[in-house]
Amino acid sequence: MGTQRVHAAGPDLASVARLLADGTRAGFCLALLDGRAWTAKELARHMGVAASTATEHLNALVHGKLLAEERQGRHRYVRLADAQVAELIESLAAMAAGQAPPPPTLSAAGRRQALAHARTCYDHLAGTLGVAITDAMTERTFLSWDQGLSLTGTGTAWLGELGITVPTGTRRPSVRSCLDWTERRPHLAGAVGAALCRHAFDAGWLTRIGTTRAVAVTAEGRHTLRDLLGLSDGLLRARTGDQDASATHPRSMDSITAR
C-alpha cells in the first residue's frame, strides 16, 4: 500500500515561514520594528534594492498580513500589521542573533553598538537600556515575576505619578516579557511597555538616532532615570559611532502604536 501524505488541520505556518525566508523581506520587517511607517522607496534604499523589487516584496508581505498599508495623498506607507507580528519578528531575531556577520566598517560597528545599547522594539524599549529599566522596575516591586510577569499595585501607582495611565479593556496584555535579541534577557513589552516608551519620548527623555531604531538618552532623561530608577550615568550614556542623534526619519509618518 502506498504511503499517503497527511495534512494536519491548523494554521499554515509554512506560508509565513516562506515570507520571512527571503532576506530582503526579512530586512524590511526588521527595519519596520522601529514602529513607524515607511514608504517603498525608503525601504528600497535601506536594503539596496530596486524600487520595483521592493514593491513586489511589500505586496507579498501585505497579502500575507505581516504588514499593513496606509495611504496619505499620493503616498503609500507600510508598517508592521500589529504588535503580535512585531513580537514574532523580535523573537526570530533573538534566535538568529548569533549568526550575524561582523560589521564590515567602523561606522557599521558604531550603528550596531548604538542599537545594542538602546532601541525601540516596535513600540517599547529594548537593548541594554530596556532590560535595565525592566530590572529596576522589578527591584522596586513595580513588576512581579512570581506567577508570570505582572504589574503590581505599587507599579500602577508609580505609573500614575508619572502621568501614565495603565491601558484597560484591550485585547493586548497589560505587561508581557519580550526576549531581547542582543541582551538575551527579557525586557518589558505589552501595553504598559508601550505607554512607558511613548511617555519617555513625549517627556524628552529619549531621542532617535538617525534613521535607525537606535535611541539616545538625553540630559533630561539621564537626570530623570537616575532619580526614578537608580540607573547609573555610565549605563545611560553610550557611544553612538558617527550617528547624528538630532536626525529624524526621512519623510516618515508619526510613530504608530499598537491598537
SESEVEX-362304 format. One record per atom (N, C-alpha, C, O, CB): residue in one letter; x, y, z. Coordinates in steps of 0.1 Angstrom, whole numbers, plus 5000, padded with zeros to 4 digits. Glycine has a CB too. Layout:
! SESEVEX-362304
AXYZ
...
This chain:
! SESEVEX-362304
M500949885000
M500050005000
M500950125000
M501850135008
M499050005012
G500650224991
G501450344990
G501250435002
G500150435008
G501250414977
T502250505006
T502050595017
T501250725012
T501350755001
T503450635023
Q500550785021
Q499850905018
Q500351015027
Q500550995039
Q498250885020
R500451125021
R500851245029
R499651295037
R498551325031
R501451365020
V499751315050
V498651355058
V498851505061
V499951545066
V498551275071
H497951585058
H498051735060
H497251755073
H496051745074
H497451815048
A497951805083
A497251835096
A496451965095
A496952065088
A498351845108
A495351965100
A494552085100
A495152185110
A495652145120
A493052055104
G495052315106
G495652415115
G496252525107
G496152525095
G496652355125
P496952615114
P497552735107
P498552695097
P499252595099
P498152835117
D498652765086
D499652735076
D500952815080
D501252925075
D499152785062
L501752745088
L503052805093
L504052825081
L504852915081
L503652725104
A503952735072
A504852735060
A504752865052
A505752915047
A504652615052
S503552915051
S503353035043
S504053155049
S504653235043
S501853065040
V503953165062
V504553265070
V506053255069
V506853355067
V504153275085
A506553125071
A507953105070
A508553145056
A509653195055
A508252955073
R507853115046
R508253145032
R508453295031
R509353345024
R507353085022
L507553375036
L507553515035
L508853575042
L509453665036
L506353585042
L509253515053
L510353565060
L511653495056
L512753535061
L510153545075
A511553395048
A512853325043
A513653405033
A514853375032
A512453195037
D513053505027
D513753595018
D514453705026
D513853775034
D512853655008
G515753725023
G516553825031
G516053965030
G516054045039
G517953815026
T515554005018
T515054145016
T513754165024
T513654265031
T514854165001
R512854065023
R511654085031
R511854085046
R511254155053
R510653965027
A512853995050
A513153995065
A513754125069
A513554175080
A514153875068
G514654185060
G515254315063
G514254425064
G514354515073
G516254345052
F513254415056
F512154515057
F511454505070
F511254615077
F511154495045
C511154385074
C510454365087
C511254415099
C510754475108
C510054225089
L512554385098
L513454435109
L513554585110
L513454645120
L514854375107
A513554655098
A513554795098
A512254855103
A512354955110
A513754845083
L511154785100
L509854835105
L509654815120
L508654855125
L508754775097
L510554745126
L510454725141
L510654865148
L510454875160
L511454635146
D510954965141
D511055105147
D509655155150
D509555265157
D511855195138
G508655085146
G507255125149
G506655235140
G505555275142
G507255175163
R507455275131
R507055385122
R506655325108
R506855215105
R508055495120
A506055415100
A505655375087
A506655425077
A507155535078
A504255435083
W507055345067
W508055375057
W507355365043
W506355295041
W509255275058
T507955445034
T507555425020
T508355315014
T509355275019
T507755565012
A507855265002
A508655164995
A509955214991
A510955144991
A507855114983
K510055344987
K511355404983
K512355404994
K513455374992
K511055544978
E511855435006
E512755445018
E513255305021
E514455285024
E512055495030
L512355205020
L512755065023
L513755015012
L514654935015
L511554975025
A513455045000
A514355004989
A515755064991
A516754994989
A513755054975
R515855184995
R517155254997
R517855185009
R519055165009
R516955405000
H517055155019
H517555095031
H518254955028
H519254925034
H516455075042
M517554875020
M518054745016
M518954735004
M519454635001
M516854645015
G519054844997
G519854854985
G519254774973
G519954704966
G521154804988
V517954784971
V517254704960
V516554814952
V516254924956
V516354594966
A516154764940
A515354854931
A513954874937
A513454794944
A515254794917
A513354994933
A512055024938
A511054924934
A510154884942
A511655164933
S511154874922
S510154774917
S510354644925
S509354574928
S510454744902
T511554604929
T511754484937
T511154504951
T510554414956
T513254454938
A511354624956
A510754654970
A509254644969
A508654584978
A511254784975
T508654694959
T507254694958
T506654554957
T505654524963
T506754774946
E507354474949
E506954334948
E506954254962
E506054184965
E507854254938
H508054274969
H508154214982
H507154274992
H506554195000
H509654234988
L506954404992
L506054465001
L504554414998
L503854395008
L506054615000
N504254394986
N502854344982
N502754204988
N501654174993
N502654344967
A503754124987
A503653984993
A503453995008
A502753915014
A504953904989
L504154085015
L504054095029
L502754145034
L502154105044
L505254185035
V502254245026
V500854295029
V499854185027
V498954165035
V500554415021
H499954115016
H499054005013
H499053895024
H498053835027
H499353944999
G500253875029
G500453775040
G500053825053
G500253755063
G501853725040
K499653945054
K499154005067
K500254035077
K499954045089
K498053925073
L501554035072
L502554075081
L502754225082
L503154285092
L503954005077
L502354285071
L502454435070
L501054485067
L500154425061
L503354485059
A500854615071
A499554685068
A500054815060
A501054865063
A498754725080
E499154855051
E499554975043
E498555085046
E497355065049
E499554945028
E499055215045
E498155325047
E498455425036
E499655435031
E498455395061
R497455495032
R497655595021
R497555735027
R496655765035
R496555575010
Q498455825022
Q498355965026
Q498656045014
Q499756065010
Q499455995038
G497556095008
G497656154995
G498056064984
G497455954983
G498556274996
R499156094977
R499656004967
R500655904972
R501155814965
R500256084956
H500955914985
H501955834991
H501455704998
H500355715004
H502855915001
R502155594996
R501755475002
R502755445013
R503955435010
R501655354992
Y502355415025
Y503255375036
Y502855235041
Y501755195040
Y503055485048
V503855165046
V503655035052
V504255035066
V505155105069
V504354925043
R503654955074
R504154935088
R503854785091
R503054715084
R503455025098
L504454745102
L504054605107
L502554605111
L502054705116
L504954575120
A501954495108
A500454485110
A500054515124
A499054585126
A500054345105
D500754465134
D500354485148
D501454435157
D502554395152
D499054405151
A501254455170
A502254415180
A502554265179
A503754225182
A501754455194
Q501654185176
Q501854035175
Q502954005164
Q503753925167
Q500553965172
V502854075153
V503854055143
V505154105147
V506254035145
V503454125130
A505254215154
A506454275159
A507154175169
A508354155169
A506254405166
E506354105178
E506854015187
E507453895180
E508453835184
E505753965197
L506753855169
L507353735161
L508653775155
L509653695156
L506353705150
I508753895149
I510053935143
I511153945153
I512253895151
I509854065135
E510854005165
E511854015175
E512253885181
E513453865183
E511354105187
S511353795182
S511753655187
S512653585177
S513553515181
S510453575190
L512353595164
L513153535154
L514553595154
L515553535152
L512453545140
A514553735156
A515853805156
A516753755168
A517953735167
A515653955157
A516053725179
A516853675191
A517453535188
A518553505192
A515853665203
M516653455180
M517153315177
M518353325167
M519253245167
M516053235171
A518353435158
A519353445148
A520453535152
A521453555144
A518753495135
A520453595164
A521453695168
A522853645167
A523753715163
A521153735182
G523153515170
G524453465170
G525053435156
G526153405154
G524553335177
Q524153445146
Q524553425132
Q524953555124
Q525253545113
Q523553345125
A524853665131
A525153795124
A526553805121
A527453775129
A524653915133
P526953845109
P528353865105
P528953985112
P528154075116
P528453875089
P530253995113
P530854105119
P530654235110
P530554215098
P532354085121
P530554345117
P530254475109
P531454495100
P532654485104
P530054595118
P531254535087
P532254555077
P533154685079
P534254685075
P531754555064
T532554785086
T533254915088
T533054965102
T532254915109
T532755015078
L533955055106
L533755125119
L532455185121
L531855185131
L534955225121
S531955245110
S530655315110
S529555215113
S528655245121
S530355385097
A529655095106
A528654995109
A528754945123
A527654915129
A528754885099
A529954935128
A530154885142
A529554985152
A528954945162
A531654865145
G529655115149
G529055215157
G527555205157
G526955225168
G529555355153
R526955185146
R525555175145
R525055045152
R524055055159
R525055165130
R525754935151
R525354815158
R525454835174
R524654795181
R526254695154
Q526554905178
Q526754935192
Q525555025197
Q525055005208
Q528055005194
A525155125189
A524055205193
A522755125195
A521955145204
A523855325184
L522555035185
L521254955186
L521354865198
L520254845204
L521154875173
A522454805201
A522554715213
A522354795226
A521854735235
A523954655213
H522754925226
H522554995238
H521155035241
H520655005252
H523455125238
A520455095231
A519155135233
A518455155220
A518955215211
A519055275241
R517255095219
R516555095206
R515055075209
R514655035220
R517054985196
T514255105199
T512855075200
T512554935195
T513154895185
T511955175193
C511754855201
C511254725196
C509854745193
C508954715202
C511554605207
Y509554785181
Y508154835177
Y507754955185
Y507955065181
Y507154715179
D507054935197
D506655055204
D507055055219
D506555125227
D505155055204
H508054965222
H508654965236
H510154965235
H510754955224
H508154845244
L510754985246
L512254995247
L512954865248
L512454775255
L512655085258
A514054855241
A514854735241
A516354765243
A516754885244
A514654645229
G517154665242
G518654685243
G519054685258
G518254655267
G519054805236
T520254725260
T520754745274
T519854825283
T519554795294
T522254795274
L519454945277
L518555035284
L517254965288
L516754975299
L518355165276
G516554905278
G515254845281
G515354735291
G514454725300
G514754785268
V516354655291
V516554545301
V516854605315
V516354565325
V517654455297
A517654715315
A517954775328
A516754845334
A516554835346
A519054885326
I515954905326
I514654965331
I513754855337
I513154865348
I513955045320
T513654745330
T512854625335
T513454575348
T512654545357
T512854515324
D514754555349
D515354515361
D515054605373
D514754565384
D516854495359
A515254735370
A515054835380
A513554845385
A513354855397
A515454975376
M512654825376
M511254825380
M510954695388
M510054705397
M510354825367
T511654585385
T511454465393
T512054485407
T511354445417
T512154345386
E513254545408
E513854565421
E513054655430
E513054645442
E515254625419
R512254745424
R511454835432
R510054785434
R509154855438
R511454975425
T509854665430
T508554585431
T507454655423
T506254635426
T508054585446
F507754725412
F506754775403
F506354655394
F505154655389
F507354895394
L507254565392
L506854445384
L507154325393
L508054315401
L507754435371
S506354215391
S506454095398
S506653975388
S505953975377
S505254065407
W507553885391
W507753765382
W507253635389
W507653525384
W509153755377
D506653645400
D506253535408
D505453435401
D505653315402
D505553575421
Q504453475394
Q503553395386
Q503353445372
Q502353475367
Q502153375393
G504553455366
G504553525353
G504653675355
G504353725366
G503253485344
L505053745345
L505153885346
L503853955349
L502853935341
L505853945334
S503854045359
S502654125362
S503054265367
S504054275373
S501754045372
L502154355366
L502354485371
L501654495385
L500554455387
L501654595362
T502454535395
T501954535409
T501154665411
T501154755403
T503054525419
G500454665423
G499754785427
G500654905428
G500355015425
G498954765439
T501854875434
T502854975436
T503355035422
T503555155420
T504154925443
G503454945412
G503854985399
G502755075392
G503055165386
G504054865390
T501455035394
T500355115389
T500355255395
T500155355388
T499055045392
A500655265408
A500655395414
A501855475409
A501755595407
A500755375430
W503055405407
W504155475402
W503955535388
W504355645386
W505455385402
L503355455380
L503055505366
L502055625367
L502255715359
L502455395358
G501055615376
G500155725378
G500855855382
G500455955377
G499055685388
E501855845390
E502555965394
E503356025383
E503556145382
E503555925406
L503655945373
L504355995361
L503356045351
L503756105341
L505255885355
G502056025353
G501056065344
G500755965333
G500255995323
G501456195337
I501155835336
I500955725326
I499755645331
I499855585342
I502255645325
T498755635323
T497555555327
T497755415321
T498055405309
T496255625321
V497455325330
V497555185325
V496455155316
V495255155320
V497655085337
P496655115304
P495555085294
P494754965299
P495254865304
P496155055280
T493454975297
T492554865301
T491554845290
T491354935281
T491754895314
G490854735290
G489754705280
G490254675266
G489554695257
G488854815280
T491554635265
T492054605252
T492454455251
T492654395262
T493254695248
R492654405239
R493054265238
R494554245241
R494954135244
R492754215224
R495254355240
R496654345243
R496954325258
R496354395266
R497354465237
P497854235261
P498254225276
P498754345281
P499554425275
P499154105278
S498554375294
S499054495301
S500554485301
S501154585297
S498454495315
V501154375305
V502554365305
V502954225299
V502154135300
V503154375319
R504054225292
R504554105286
R506054105286
R506654215283
R503854075272
S506753995288
S508153995286
S508553965272
S507853885265
S508853885296
C509554035267
C509954015253
C511453985254
C512254055259
C509754145244
L511853875248
L513353835248
L514153925240
L513853945228
L513453685243
D515053995246
D515954095239
D516954015231
D517753935236
D516554185249
W517054055218
W517953975209
W519454005211
W520253935206
W517553995195
T519754125217
T521154155220
T521554115234
T522654075236
T521454305217
E520654135244
E520954105258
E520653965261
E521253915271
E520154205267
R519853895253
R519453765256
R518753745270
R518753645276
R520653665256
R518053855274
R517253865286
R516053935283
R515954015273
R518153925298
P514953925292
P513753985288
P513654135291
P514254185301
P512553925296
H512954215283
H512654345286
H511154365286
H510354275281
H513254445275
L510654475291
L509254495293
L508554535280
L508954625273
L508954605303
A507454455276
A506654485264
A505154505269
A504954525281
A506854375253
G504254485260
G502854495263
G502454645263
G503154735260
G502554435276
A501154665268
A500654795267
A501354895277
A501555015274
A499154795271
V501854845288
V502554925298
V503954965292
V504355075293
V502754855311
G504654865286
G505854895280
G505755005269
G506655095268
G506454765274
A504654995261
A504455095250
A504155225256
A504655325251
A503355045242
A503355235267
A502955365273
A504255425279
A504355545278
A501855345283
L505055345285
L506255405292
L507255455281
L507855565283
L506955295300
C507355385270
C508255425259
C507655555253
C508455655251
C508355325248
R506455565251
R505855685245
R505955805254
R506255915249
R504255665242
H505855785267
H506055895277
H507455935277
H507756055278
H505655845291
A508455845275
A509855885275
A510155975263
A510956065265
A510755755275
F509555945252
F509756035240
F509056165242
F509656275240
F509255965227
D507856165247
D507056285249
D507656375259
D507656505258
D505656255253
A508256315270
A508856395280
A510256445277
A510956515284
A508956315293
G510756405265
G512156445261
G513256365268
G514356415268
G512256585264
W512956245273
W514056165279
W514856095268
W516056065271
W513456065289
L514256075257
L514955995246
L514856075233
L513856155231
L514255855245
T515756045225
T515756105211
T516155995201
T517055915205
T516556235210
R515655995189
R516055895180
R517455925174
R517756045173
R515055885169
I518155825170
I519455845164
I519355815149
I519155705145
I520555755170
G519455915141
G519455905126
G518155835122
G517055865126
G520655825122
T518355735112
T517155675106
T517055525111
T516355455105
T517255675091
T517755495122
T517755355127
T516755345139
T516155445143
T519155305131
R516655225144
R515855215156
R516555265169
R515955265180
R515455065158
A517855295168
A518655335180
A518055465186
A517655555178
A520055345176
V518155475199
V517755595206
V518855635215
V519655545220
V516455575213
A518955755219
A519955805229
A519155875240
A518055925238
A520855915222
V519755865252
V519155925264
V519656065264
V520856095264
V519555845277
T518756165266
T519056305266
T519556335280
T519456255290
T517856395263
A520056455282
A520556505295
A519356505305
A519556465317
A521156645294
E518156545301
E516956545309
E516656395313
E516256365324
E515756605302
G516756305303
G516456165305
G517456105315
G517056025324
G516456095293
R518756135314
R519756085323
R519356125338
R519456045347
R521156125320
H519056255339
H518756305353
H517556235358
H517456195370
H518556455352
T516456225350
T515256165354
T515356015357
T514855975368
T514156185344
L515955945349
L516055795351
L517055765362
L516855655369
L516555735338
R517955845365
R518755825377
R517955845389
R518055765399
R519955925378
D517055945389
D516255975401
D515155875403
D514855825414
D515656115400
L514555835392
L513355745392
L513755595395
L513055535402
L512555755380
L514755555388
L515055415388
L516555375392
L516855265393
L514855355375
G517255475396
G518655455401
G519655405390
G520655345393
G518555355412
L519355435377
L520255385367
L521455475367
L521455595369
L519555395353
S522655405365
S523855485365
S524155565353
S523555535342
S525055385367
D524955665355
D525255755343
D525955685333
D525855705321
D525955875348
G526855585337
G527655505328
G526755425319
G527055405307
G528655425335
L525655365324
L524755285317
L523955375307
L523655335296
L523855205326
L523555495312
L522655575304
L523455645292
L522855685282
L522055685312
R524755655293
R525555715282
R526055605274
R526355495278
R526655805288
A526155625261
A526655525252
A527355595240
A526855695235
A525555435247
R528455535235
R529055585223
R528155545211
R527655425210
R530455525221
T527855635202
T526955605191
T527655615178
T526955645168
T525755705192
G528955595177
G529655605165
G529455745158
G529555845165
G529055495155
D529155745145
D529055875138
D527655905136
D527355985127
D529855865125
Q526755845144
Q525255875141
Q524956015146
Q525556065156
Q524455765148
D524056075140
D523556215144
D522356195152
D521256165146
D523356305131
A522356225165
A521256205173
A520156305170
A518956285175
A521656215188
S520456415163
S519356505161
S518656485148
S517656555144
S519956645160
A519156385140
A518456355127
A517156285129
A516956225139
A519356265119
T516256305119
T514956235120
T514756145108
T515556155099
T513856345121
H513756065109
H513555965099
H512956035086
H512056115088
H512555855104
P513556015075
P513156095063
P511756065059
P511355955056
P514056065051
R510956175058
R509556165053
R508756055059
R507756015052
R509656145038
S508956015071
S508155915077
S506955975084
S506956095088
S508955825087
M505955895086
M504755945094
M505155935108
M506155885112
M503555855091
D504255985117
D504455985131
D504455835136
D503855755129
D503456065139
S505055815147
S505055675152
S503655625154
S502755695159
S505855665166
I503455495149
I502155435150
I502155325161
I502855235160
I501655375137
T501455345172
T501455255183
T500455145180
T499555155172
T501155325196
A500655035187
A499754915186
A498354945190
A498155025200
A500254795193
R497354895183
R495954915187
R495654825199
R494554825204
R494954885176
